Amino acid sequence: MKRFLKQKNIFICLFLILLLGGFLRIYKLGLQSFTGDEFFDINSIYGYAQTEKWQAWDFNIGALEKDPSISQAVKNARDTKSWIYRWQVVQLFRWMPATEAVARSVSVSWGIISILLLYFSAKYFTKKKSIGLICAFLFAINISAIELDRTLRMYAMFFPIFLLFSWLFYLFLEEKYTGKIDFIQKAQKKFDINLFWLVPALLAGTIKSSSPPIDAKHHSSNSSLLFYPIHPRFSGKKIMAK
């Protein structure tokens, strides 16, 4: 019974952290108009929503950008790097109005996923749920993280995908396989790798490779939160030890 109550308290705390993080990210989400690099994405997103092609939309004339060089420049610069993220916004525009809040809600959703992922990854590496809750809470209230998740940019999706890929790749190299699949057992004994996590790691890596690198501003503010749960000082184990 005590264990059940403890599990219930952990769940309640995590739920409250998610509520707090979600509120801080969604509060007055559409109050500010698009700024800076958000225009590159919204122009391309709306252009695709209207034409099924990644072309820049000119909101001043309500049609595709007439200058073909500009349209091609946007396509070349943005389509190959962030199309997975922008495609999600396009799907929302099929059912909801094309507003700042709707467009940015994709980033908010990925921000909530980041909070959850930080909890589970920190809990795994430290073997302590309390550390997982602390990591989730710190990310939920982190100003840079909130700013990241309130912006129409690929980085809100890239952060959790990169964290997931790092975790899965670690499991592939270090986690001992305890299942009954014969060829995975043989690979574990011969190569000391866990093939069970290979496909998930490759999938996450493929998605990650389609993302632009995080710039210095975002990397410096969030890399410590990514590094914290797997640092040997807190995990109690030697990382990558054979």
N, C-alpha and C positions, 0 to 999 in steps of 0.2 A: 504493500500500500504506500509506504514511504517513497519507494522508487517511482511508483506511478505519479505521485504528487510532484516529485522532483521533475519528472519528464514533462508533466503538465505545466509547471512553472517555466521550464525552458521554452516550451512552445509558446506560452503567453508572452514571455519576454521577446522572443524572436518576432512574434506577430506585431507587438507594439513597436519594435524597431522598424519593421517594414512599413507600418502605418506612418510613423514619423518620417521616415525617408521618402515615402511616396508623397506625403503632404508637402514636404519642403521642396519637392521637385515639381509638383503639379500646381502649386498655389500661384494663381495669376499667371499661368503659363503663357497665355496669349496676349498679355498686356503690352509687351514690348514688340514692336515690329521686327521683321527680319533685319539682321545687321551683318556686315562683313561677309565672310565666306558662306554664310547661310544662303545668300542670293545665288551663288553658283549651283547649289543643290536644288533649291526650290524652283529655279528656272528650268533645270533639266528634268526634275520630277514632274512638274506640271506639263512640260512639253511631252514627256512620255505618256502621261495620263490622257492627253488629248490625241496623240498621234501614234502611240505604240512604238515610238522611236526615241532614242536618247538625243534630243535636240533642244536647244535653248528656247524658252518661251519668253516673249516680250510682253510684259503685263501692260506696258504703255499703249500698245496698239491692239492687245488682245489676240495676238497671233504669233506664229513662230518668228524668231529673230530673222530679219530679212538679210542681214549680212551673213553670208554663208561661212566666212572665215571665223566669225565669232562663234557661230553654232558648232563648227567643227572643233574649234579650240576647246570649248566646254566639253564636248564629247570625248576628245582625246585626253583631256586632263582629268576628268572625273569618272567616266564610265568604267574604265579598267580597274579602278581602285575601290570605288564605294557603291557599285551598282546593287550589291546585295542589300545594303542598308536602304538605299533609295527606293528599291523595289517594294519594300515593306510600306513605305509612305504612300506609294502609288496605290497599293491595295486599299489603304484607308480612304484615299480620295475617291474611290469608287463607291463608297457607302456613306461618306460624311463630307461636309463642306471643306473646301481647301482653305483652312485658316492656319494661323501660326500655332495655335494650341493643338490642333489635330496633327499637324506635321511633326511637332516636337514631342508628341506623346510616344512616338516610337523610341526616342532616346530615354524618356522617363521609364518605359517598360524595361529597357535594357539596364537602366540604373537599379531598378528593383531586383532584377536578376543578379546583378553584381553583388548586392547586399547579401542575398541568399548564398551565392557561391563563395563569398568570403567567409561566411559562417561555417559552411561545411568543409571548406579546404583548411581553414584554421583549426577546426575541431579534429580533422583527420591527422594533421601534422603534429599537433600538440597533445592530442588525446584528452583535451580539456574543453568541455562545452562552454565554460565561462570565458575562455580566451576567444572562442568563436563568436560569442555574443559581443565581446569587447570590440573585436575587429569589425563586425557588422555595424555596430553602433557608431564607431569612429568614421566609417565610410559614409554612413547614413547622414551624419551631420557635417561632414567635411565640405567646406565652402567650395573648394576647387571641384570636388566630385559633383556637388549640386549644380554648379555652373555648367559642368560638362554634360550632365544629364538633362539640362534644360535648353540645350542648343541643338539645332538641326545639323548635326555633324556625325560622321561615321565613328568618331572616337568613343562615343557612349557604348557602341556595340563592340568595338575593338577591345576594350579593356577586359570585359568578362570572357570573351573568346580567347584572348591571350592567356588569361589566368587559367581557364579550363584546359587549354592546350598544354601549358606548363605542368599542370597537375597530372593530366593523363600521360604525358611523356615520362614523368617521374614514375608513375605506376608501371608503365611499360618496362622501365629499366630496373626498378627496385622492388616492386611488390611481388611477394612470393605467391605463386599460383597454388590454390588449394582445391581446385575442382577435379573432375574426373575425365576431362577430354584428353585422350592419349597423346596426340601430337603436340598439344600445348605443354603437357608434362615433360615430353622428351626435349622440347625446345628449352624449357626451364632448366633441365639438368645439363644440357650440352652448352647452351649459350648464356645461361643465367639471365634470361629475359622473359617477360610475361606477355605472350602473344595475345592474350585475352584483351589487352588494352590497345593493341596495335591499330585496329580499324577505327575505334573512337578517336585515337590520337591523330591519325591521318586525316579524318574528317574535320576535326577542329583545326588542324594545321592548314588544311586546304582553305577553309573559311578565313583563317588568320592571314594567309598569304594574299588574299584579295583585298586586304585592308591597308590603308596608308599608315606609315609609321607615326606614332604619337610624337608631337612636337615637344620641344624642351620644356615648355611651360607646363603642359599636362603631365609629362613624364616625371618631372621632378616632384610634383605635388602628390602623385599617386603611386610612384614606384616603391616608396617606403611601406605603404599599406600592402602592396603585393609581396614584398620581401619579408615582411614581419612574420607571417605565420609559418614560413618554411625555414627560418633562420635556426641553425643548430642550437643556439642559446635557449630558444623557446620550445623547440621540438623535442629536445632531450635525446636526439640521435644524430649520428654523423651522416650528413647528406651525401648520397652517391657512394657510400662505403661498400666495398666488396668484401 
